[in-house]
Amino acid sequence: MGKLAVIALGGNALLRDNQVGTIEEQEQNTTETLENIVFLLKEGYNIIISHGNGPQVGNIVMRNDAGEQMYNIPQMPLDVCVADSQGGIGYMIERALKNVLRKHNIDRNVLTLMTSVEVDPNDEAFKNPTKRIGKIVSKEDADKLSESKGWTFKEETKSTSGYRRVVPSPQPKNIGNWEVIEKNARQGTIIIAVGGGGIPVYTDEKGDIRPSEAVIDKDVASSLLARQIKADRFYILTDVPFVYTNFGKENQEVLEFLNIEDTRTYLDAGTFGEGSMAPKIKAALQFVEGGGEMSVITESKKLEDKAYGTKITNEYEEADLKKYKNS
């Protein structure tokens, strides 16, 4: 049996910032990204793919809003919206991947699994919703929706005016059906799972599984899955080829190799943006601390080129690094 890798596709792997989000754009982006993971299959890896859903689930929520206002169609809760995005994006990735595999004469089954993720209903995140979803509305509309639906709104910081709904983003406790995911992946099936961080659920006092009005960070949930199935490597694909210090400034520096101690030091110093790179670094660190061989954070189109990417390991030796880059 080959080694096992979990690959977390960032939102940019499906939809670029300068695009409107047509299905043609998303399919092209997805195919280009998937071309870059073929080398792992040729190296003998079994793989699991997770993905973000930020733009897509936001669009689903806005369609809900429009349907309710214009046609009196009952609005679906957030867990159903996440499930909706899992199905649609998973289908798109699965279809595109099958075409890529056929192009490269690789015979693998591909399976998309709807994935629920358990959270703690008492997680502190429920007291402080921070994840922005849906459309920007006026203060008046925000107040009306807060009163009628109990939603929480915060003022936009990247626009001149307006408010957006914010929802909790609790920590994942357990990936649903992780044993099934691992079994099938180790048998060679490429699994698409934990889409959008997973469908958030919790277990009530009766033992029933209940929905949670929240969203889960995709990288953190993917890291948990990678640890639960004892994957060898964890890849986070984003929109930059490396992790940097002083990102975007004249004195920015590439961080290509980090060990656990280095990574903790940078995190404690607040080197990485909390709304951007810090969650990815934390997810990558958790995987290595949990026994994983290596986490790699890199641009979606640079994965195959080992000269790129920030690699986080437990400890490293110079000879090992040269061997990895030249392999």
Buried (B, 14 or more C-beta within 10 A) or exposed (E): EBBBBBBBBBBBBBBBEEBEBEEEBBBBBBBBBBBBBBBBBEEEBBBBBBBBBBBBBBBBBEBBBEBEEEEEEEBBEBBBBBBBBBEBBBEBBBBBBBEBBEEEEBEBEBBBBBBBBBBBBEBEBBEEBEBBBBBBBEEEBBEEBBEEEEBBBEEBEEEEEBBBBBBBBBBBEBBBBBEBBBEBBBEBBBBBBBBBBBBBBBBEEEEEEEBBBBBBBBBBBBBBBBBBBEBBBBBBBBBBBBBBBEBEEEEEEEBBBBBBEBBBEBBEEEBBEEEEBBBBBBBBBBBBBBEBBBBBBBBBBBBBBBEBBBBBBEEBEEEEBEEBBEE
